[in-house]
């Protein structure tokens, strides 16, 4: 996606005053924009990988007193526009706290939660909207790909990408899915059937079921589907050679990964964390690591920009380290 293409897709959902403000946004702020934060009665904020800033009538500012304050009416106008003037029609998405937008972008919401039988029924009285700008970085996975692909067996090693939030793991995951799906016969890598479980509509950025972002010619996407259920659905119905999903964590996710591996599909997934110690604090992930289900564990950061490759571990090496640490702890 072109750096400034977001303007054509995001500006139309903003009320006139905010459209005019963001239409004049330029430079690094516009080219690297990741989020627009709109909160009722509060200053407009934007986020890039460099940090956050306020937005005033004359553009980006570090001075709060110069920032534009969002009105409740403007916030409501954005909500109605992104919901296509039918909150009821998109009620299921709103219940999850976000709406998918054309172009692969996403609107997240904060407000009053209405419960029914201790489950979220809907969100109302919206007080904050986060507009997440989709950023395709084609080629992001090129440097990592040779470490994850076995040319002799024409398969992807079971791989876990690990990083803190907003360090580029979803962008990396998306590009790797594209690269493995399209293949490269010149380099002896045939295209694979890829199944993507996109629970939060971030990987493929589906809008009305159609991927807005390039995830490869052989990729099939389950949009808005819980990871564990989606992995099993794809294994049964689409015979993927590679299963791709974002942000493992729940016990049922771990069980689905184990079943998928036993079915013959390769796994490419992400998880939040800074180090192995973080993963070991989560029992379901610790179990997968002890079982050596992941053959490659890759740690990413944003030290040199989002998607910086810090370390790549072999699954057996990780298991040995964990065993050694546990023995040392026992002693």
C-alpha positions as CSV (number, residue, x, y, z in Angstrom):
1,X,0.0,0.0,0.0
2,X,1.4,3.4,-1.0
3,X,2.5,5.5,1.9
4,X,-0.2,8.2,1.4
5,X,-3.0,6.1,0.0
6,X,-4.6,6.1,3.5
7,X,-5.9,9.6,2.9
8,X,-8.2,8.5,0.1
9,X,-9.7,5.8,2.3
10,X,-9.7,7.5,5.8
11,X,-10.6,11.1,5.0
12,X,-14.1,10.3,3.7
13,X,-15.2,8.8,7.0
14,X,-14.2,12.0,8.9
15,X,-16.5,15.0,9.4
16,X,-15.7,18.1,7.4
17,X,-13.5,19.9,10.0
18,X,-11.4,16.8,10.7
19,X,-11.1,16.1,6.9
20,X,-9.6,19.5,6.4
21,X,-7.1,19.0,9.2
22,X,-5.9,15.6,8.0
23,X,-5.9,16.6,4.3
24,X,-3.1,19.0,5.0
25,X,-1.1,16.5,7.1
26,X,2.2,16.0,5.4
27,X,5.8,14.9,5.9
28,X,6.9,12.0,8.1
29,X,3.7,12.2,10.2
30,X,1.6,11.4,7.1
31,X,3.9,8.9,5.6
32,X,4.4,6.9,8.8
33,X,1.0,7.3,10.3
34,X,-0.1,4.2,12.3
35,X,-3.1,5.4,14.4
36,X,-5.5,8.4,14.7
37,X,-6.9,8.6,18.2
38,X,-10.2,10.5,18.6
39,X,-11.7,10.9,22.1
40,X,-14.7,12.9,22.9
41,X,-13.8,16.3,24.4
42,X,-10.0,15.6,24.2
43,X,-7.2,16.4,21.8
44,X,-6.6,14.6,18.5
45,X,-3.5,12.4,18.8
46,X,-1.7,10.5,16.1
47,X,0.9,7.7,16.5
48,X,3.8,6.6,14.3
49,X,6.7,4.3,15.2
50,X,8.5,7.4,16.4
51,X,5.9,8.1,19.1
52,X,2.7,10.1,19.5
53,X,1.9,13.7,18.8
54,X,-1.0,16.1,19.0
55,X,-2.7,17.5,15.9
56,X,-3.6,21.2,15.6
57,X,-5.1,23.4,12.9
58,X,-1.6,23.9,11.4
59,X,-0.6,20.2,11.5
60,X,1.4,18.2,14.0
61,X,2.3,19.9,17.3
62,X,3.9,18.9,20.5
63,X,2.0,21.6,22.4
64,X,-1.3,20.4,23.9
65,X,-2.7,24.0,24.0
66,X,-2.5,24.1,20.1
67,X,-4.3,20.7,19.7
68,X,-7.7,20.4,18.1
69,X,-10.4,19.1,20.5
70,X,-12.8,16.4,19.2
71,X,-16.5,17.1,19.8
72,X,-19.0,14.4,20.8
73,X,-20.9,15.2,17.6
74,X,-17.8,14.6,15.5
75,X,-17.2,11.3,17.2
76,X,-20.8,10.2,16.6
77,X,-20.5,11.2,13.0
78,X,-17.4,9.0,12.5
79,X,-19.2,6.1,14.2
80,X,-22.2,6.3,11.9
81,X,-20.1,6.6,8.8
82,X,-17.9,3.6,9.5
83,X,-21.0,1.6,10.4
84,X,-22.5,2.7,7.1
85,X,-25.4,4.3,9.0
86,X,-26.6,1.0,10.3
87,X,-25.2,0.1,13.7
88,X,-27.6,-2.8,13.9
89,X,-26.2,-4.4,10.6
90,X,-22.7,-4.4,12.0
91,X,-23.6,-5.1,15.6
92,X,-21.6,-8.4,15.7
93,X,-18.4,-6.6,14.8
94,X,-19.1,-3.7,17.2
95,X,-19.6,-6.3,19.9
96,X,-15.9,-7.3,19.4
97,X,-14.9,-3.7,19.7
98,X,-13.9,-2.8,16.1
99,X,-15.1,-2.5,12.6
100,X,-13.2,-3.4,9.4
101,X,-12.8,-0.6,6.9
102,X,-12.1,-0.5,3.1
103,X,-8.4,-0.7,2.4
104,X,-7.6,-3.0,5.3
105,X,-7.9,-0.3,7.9
106,X,-9.7,-0.8,11.2
107,X,-11.7,1.3,13.6
108,X,-11.5,0.3,17.3
109,X,-13.9,1.6,19.9
110,X,-14.1,2.4,23.6
111,X,-17.3,3.2,25.5
112,X,-20.0,1.7,27.7
113,X,-20.2,-2.1,27.6
114,X,-23.7,-3.7,27.8
115,X,-23.6,-7.3,29.2
116,X,-26.1,-10.1,28.7
117,X,-25.5,-13.3,30.8
118,X,-22.0,-12.0,31.6
119,X,-21.1,-11.7,28.0
120,X,-20.6,-8.6,25.9
121,X,-23.8,-7.8,24.1
122,X,-22.9,-4.5,22.6
123,X,-21.0,-1.3,22.9
124,X,-22.8,2.0,23.3
125,X,-22.1,5.6,24.3
126,X,-18.8,5.5,22.3
127,X,-16.3,7.8,23.9
128,X,-13.2,7.0,21.9
129,X,-12.3,5.8,18.4
130,X,-8.9,4.5,17.2
131,X,-8.4,4.5,13.4
132,X,-5.6,1.9,12.7
133,X,-3.9,2.5,9.4
134,X,-3.0,-0.7,7.6
135,X,0.6,-0.8,6.5
136,X,1.7,-3.3,3.9
137,X,5.5,-3.6,3.8
138,X,6.1,-6.0,0.9
139,X,9.5,-7.5,1.2
140,X,9.6,-7.3,5.0
141,X,9.9,-11.1,5.3
142,X,12.5,-11.6,2.6
143,X,15.5,-11.7,5.0
144,X,13.8,-14.0,7.4
145,X,12.2,-16.4,4.9
146,X,15.3,-18.6,4.1
147,X,15.6,-19.4,7.9
148,X,12.0,-20.6,7.9
149,X,11.8,-22.7,4.8
150,X,13.1,-26.2,4.1
151,X,13.8,-26.4,0.4
152,X,14.4,-30.2,0.4
153,X,11.0,-30.9,1.9
154,X,9.3,-27.8,0.4
155,X,7.7,-26.9,3.7
156,X,7.8,-24.1,6.3
157,X,9.3,-24.9,9.7
158,X,6.7,-24.5,12.5
159,X,7.5,-21.0,13.5
160,X,6.6,-18.6,16.3
161,X,7.2,-14.8,15.9
162,X,7.6,-13.0,19.2
163,X,7.7,-9.3,19.9
164,X,6.2,-6.5,22.0
165,X,3.0,-4.8,20.7
166,X,3.5,-2.6,17.6
167,X,7.0,-4.0,16.8
168,X,6.1,-5.3,13.4
169,X,5.2,-8.9,13.9
170,X,1.8,-8.7,12.2
171,X,3.3,-6.9,9.2
172,X,6.1,-9.6,9.1
173,X,3.5,-12.4,9.4
174,X,1.4,-10.9,6.5
175,X,4.4,-10.6,4.2
176,X,5.6,-14.1,5.0
177,X,2.2,-15.5,4.2
178,X,2.3,-13.7,0.9
179,X,5.8,-15.0,0.1
180,X,5.0,-18.6,0.9
181,X,1.7,-18.4,-0.9
182,X,3.1,-17.0,-4.1
183,X,6.3,-19.0,-4.1
184,X,9.5,-18.3,-6.1
185,X,10.4,-21.1,-8.6
186,X,13.6,-19.3,-9.5
187,X,14.8,-19.9,-5.9
188,X,13.4,-23.4,-5.8
189,X,10.4,-22.5,-3.6
190,X,7.0,-23.6,-4.9
191,X,3.9,-21.8,-3.8
192,X,2.0,-23.3,-0.9
193,X,-1.7,-23.5,0.0
194,X,-2.0,-21.1,2.9
195,X,-4.9,-20.9,5.4
196,X,-5.2,-17.7,7.3
197,X,-7.3,-17.4,10.5
198,X,-7.7,-13.6,10.9
199,X,-9.6,-13.3,14.1
200,X,-9.3,-9.5,14.4
201,X,-9.3,-8.6,10.6
202,X,-5.7,-7.3,10.8
203,X,-3.7,-9.8,8.7
204,X,-5.7,-9.8,5.5
205,X,-7.8,-6.7,6.3
206,X,-10.9,-8.2,4.9
207,X,-13.8,-5.9,4.1
208,X,-17.1,-7.7,3.4
209,X,-15.1,-11.0,3.3
210,X,-12.6,-9.8,0.6
211,X,-8.9,-9.4,1.6
212,X,-7.9,-5.7,1.2
213,X,-4.2,-6.6,1.7
214,X,-2.0,-8.9,-0.4
215,X,-1.7,-12.2,1.4
216,X,-0.8,-14.2,-1.7
217,X,-2.5,-15.9,-4.6
218,X,-3.0,-19.3,-2.8
219,X,-4.3,-18.0,0.5
220,X,-7.7,-18.7,1.9
221,X,-8.9,-16.4,4.8
222,X,-11.3,-17.0,7.6
223,X,-12.1,-13.5,8.8
224,X,-13.3,-12.7,12.3
225,X,-13.1,-16.3,13.3
226,X,-11.7,-17.5,16.7
227,X,-8.2,-18.9,16.1
228,X,-8.7,-22.4,17.6
229,X,-11.9,-23.1,15.7
230,X,-10.7,-21.5,12.5
231,X,-7.5,-23.6,12.4
232,X,-9.6,-26.8,12.6
233,X,-12.1,-25.5,10.1
234,X,-9.4,-24.8,7.6
235,X,-7.6,-28.2,8.2
236,X,-10.9,-30.0,7.5
237,X,-12.1,-27.9,4.6
238,X,-9.2,-26.4,2.7
239,X,-6.2,-28.8,3.2
240,X,-3.7,-26.0,3.9
241,X,0.0,-26.7,3.7
242,X,0.6,-23.7,5.9
243,X,-1.7,-22.3,8.7
244,X,-1.1,-18.7,9.6
245,X,-2.6,-16.9,12.6
246,X,-1.9,-13.9,14.9
247,X,-1.4,-13.7,18.7
248,X,-1.7,-17.1,20.2
249,X,-2.4,-17.3,23.9
250,X,-5.5,-19.1,25.0
251,X,-5.3,-22.8,26.0
252,X,-7.6,-23.8,23.1
253,X,-5.1,-22.1,20.7
254,X,-2.3,-24.3,21.9
255,X,-4.5,-27.5,21.5
256,X,-5.4,-26.4,18.0
257,X,-1.8,-25.8,17.1
258,X,-0.9,-29.3,18.3
259,X,-3.8,-30.9,16.3
260,X,-2.8,-28.9,13.2
261,X,0.8,-30.0,13.4
262,X,-0.3,-33.6,13.8
263,X,-2.5,-33.2,10.6
264,X,0.6,-32.3,8.6
265,X,0.2,-28.6,8.2
266,X,3.0,-26.2,9.1
267,X,2.2,-23.4,11.6
268,X,3.3,-19.8,11.3
269,X,2.0,-17.7,14.3
270,X,2.8,-14.8,16.5
271,X,2.6,-14.0,20.2
272,X,3.3,-11.0,22.5
273,X,6.5,-11.2,24.5
274,X,9.9,-9.7,25.0
275,X,11.9,-12.9,25.9
276,X,11.6,-16.6,26.6
277,X,10.8,-15.9,30.2
278,X,7.6,-14.1,29.1
279,X,6.4,-17.1,27.1
280,X,7.1,-19.5,30.0
281,X,4.7,-17.5,32.2
282,X,1.9,-18.6,29.9
283,X,1.2,-22.3,30.5
284,X,-0.2,-23.1,27.1
285,X,2.8,-21.6,25.3
286,X,5.2,-23.1,27.7
287,X,3.7,-26.5,26.9
288,X,4.2,-26.0,23.2
289,X,7.8,-25.0,23.7
290,X,8.6,-28.0,25.9
291,X,7.1,-30.3,23.3
292,X,9.3,-28.6,20.6
293,X,6.3,-28.1,18.4
294,X,7.8,-24.9,17.2
295,X,11.0,-25.5,15.2
296,X,11.9,-21.8,15.0
297,X,11.3,-19.0,17.5
298,X,12.0,-15.6,16.1
299,X,12.3,-12.5,18.4
300,X,11.5,-9.1,16.7
301,X,11.8,-5.5,18.0
302,X,11.6,-2.0,16.6
303,X,15.1,-1.1,17.6
304,X,16.0,-0.3,13.9
305,X,12.4,0.2,12.9
306,X,9.4,-2.2,13.2
307,X,10.3,-5.8,12.3
308,X,13.9,-5.8,13.4
309,X,15.1,-9.4,13.7
310,X,16.9,-9.8,17.0
311,X,17.3,-13.5,17.6
312,X,16.3,-16.8,15.9
313,X,16.2,-19.9,18.0
314,X,16.0,-23.5,17.0
315,X,13.1,-25.3,18.9
316,X,15.5,-27.9,20.4
317,X,17.8,-25.2,21.6
318,X,14.9,-23.5,23.3
319,X,13.8,-26.7,25.0
320,X,17.3,-27.4,26.3
321,X,17.5,-23.9,27.7
322,X,14.2,-24.3,29.4
323,X,15.1,-27.7,30.9
324,X,18.4,-26.2,32.2
325,X,16.7,-23.2,33.7
326,X,14.1,-25.4,35.4
327,X,16.8,-27.8,36.8
328,X,18.8,-24.8,38.1
329,X,15.6,-23.4,39.7
330,X,15.0,-26.8,41.4
331,X,18.6,-26.8,42.7
